[in-house]
């Protein structure tokens, strides 16, 4: 066999074996890694698994709230643009309210104000002057929208402030296991402490990875909430002015 022919045979054999090695090496490495997340779950005790589950729940809840609240705020800001395009060019407040989406918070405020103004006379509510009654009704609708926007923010604040300490608890528990392993073995060999120390470091990383998005998401949502609520409050004040102005005179003329 010539040298050139032998080199061609070796090259062909390598090309045949490389794909199998490429697929087999990661799987073998994953199976043989005693310090990964799989080993943390399988080798961890009840406390370590409980801490891990708590942090996973915190992380999933954080991302769910962040995404849903961001979409909710985006819808309110979109509805605010719809108010400027449809509500204010209308001839009266009823027509403008009917042009808005039924799920819009601005439609809810306008309908609440109209209902308060139209059904004020002839009931116990008449003992309260019209201005105070419509103001209270509109303010309650604004408060309802505000409470809905702020829902979930307390969870983000709690996660942001407590998840590092939950992860720290897991860290302390892992170090305790490392010290226990050293005491049982009588020597600080790397194979005795690598597992518990790796467990503690993973807990620390998960705690920080949960806390940072929660804090950033909380601050972002609070800032966006302020802009959305400013749009809602300004619209409520304008609706109150309309109800106390020309719209009230129109209802008196119809009654007469």
Secondary structure, 3 states (H helix, E strand, C coil): CCHHHHHHHHHHHHHHHHHHHHHHHHHHHHHHCCCCHHHHHHHCCHHHHHHHHHHHHHHHHHHHHHHHHHHHHHHHHHHHHHHHHHHCCCCCHHHHHHHCCCCCHHHHHHHHHHHHHHCCCCCHHHHCCHHHHHHHHHHHHHHHHHHHHHCCHHHHHHHHHHHHHHHHHHHHHHHHHHHHHHHHHCCCCHHHHHHHHHHHHHHHHHHHHHHHHHHHHHHHHHHHHHHHHHHHHHHHHHHHHHHHCHHHHHHHHHHC
